[in-house]
Amino acid sequence: MRIAEHWLSGHVIVSAEKIVEGWSPAAPVALTLADLAPALALEPTILLLGTGTGRFLPDVELMADLAERRIGLRSEEHTSELQSH
């Protein structure tokens, strides 16, 4: 993925103010609040999770925990369209 002139690979957290490289989350279906702590520290209103080439539904408890914090959660499958931009 490219942001401005910076090429990123692997698991990253991107906000308007900061890029966090080297993030080591659990598998998407096993994500916890602890896994998302580096992203939550940035005080987002929505989290967009890139899921690679497969779709998944996030854990119901995780979605409820984020909703309590008034944080939206959306997962996006990686496609060749995204790769080319």
N, C-alpha and C positions, 0 to 999 in steps of 0.2 A: 504494500500500500504506500502511496506517496502523499505526503502532506507538505505543501509548498515545495521546497527543494530537498526535503528529508524523506528518504526511503525507509520504511519500517517493515519488519517481518516478525512472525511469531505472535505471541500474545502481548497486546499493548492496551493501554488505557489512554484515550484521547479526550481532552476537554478543550474549550476555547483558550484556556490559559496554559495548559500543561500537557506534556506527553510523558507517560510512564511506561518505559520499556522493561522487559524482563519479568512481567507479571506471570505468575505461575498458578493459574486457576485449576480447580478440579475439572473433571469432565463436565461438559455443559449440563447434563442431567443431574449431576451431583453438586452443583454450585450451592454455596452457603453464604450467609452474610459475612462470615469471616473471609471467604474468598474475595468478596466484593469490597472489603474494607478500604483498599487503596482508592477505589473509585468513589466510594461513599464519602471519603475524606474530602473530596472535591465539591461536595454538596450539590449533586446533580438533581434536576427535576425529572429526568428520564435517563434510563440506561438502555443502550442499544447493544445487544450481544450478537456478535458475528459468530455463527455456529459452524462454519466450515461448509462442507458439502451436504450435510444432513440437517433436517429440521428436527426440532424437539420442543416439547412443552416444558417450560421451567416448572420446578417444584411448586406446588400449590402453597405450601407454607412460606417459601421464599417470596412468592408474589404477594402474599398477605402481609408479610413483614415489611416489604418495600412499600406497599400501599399504606400501611400505618404511618410510615415516614413521609408519605405523600410523594413517592418516587414511582414514576411509571417504568415499566419494563417491556421491552420489545426484543424479540429475537429475529435475526435475519440470516437466511442461508446465503452463503457465498456463491456468486454466479460469475460467469465470464464477463458479463456486463460491468459488474463492479470492479473486476480486475483490470479492465481496460481504461478506467477513469482515474 
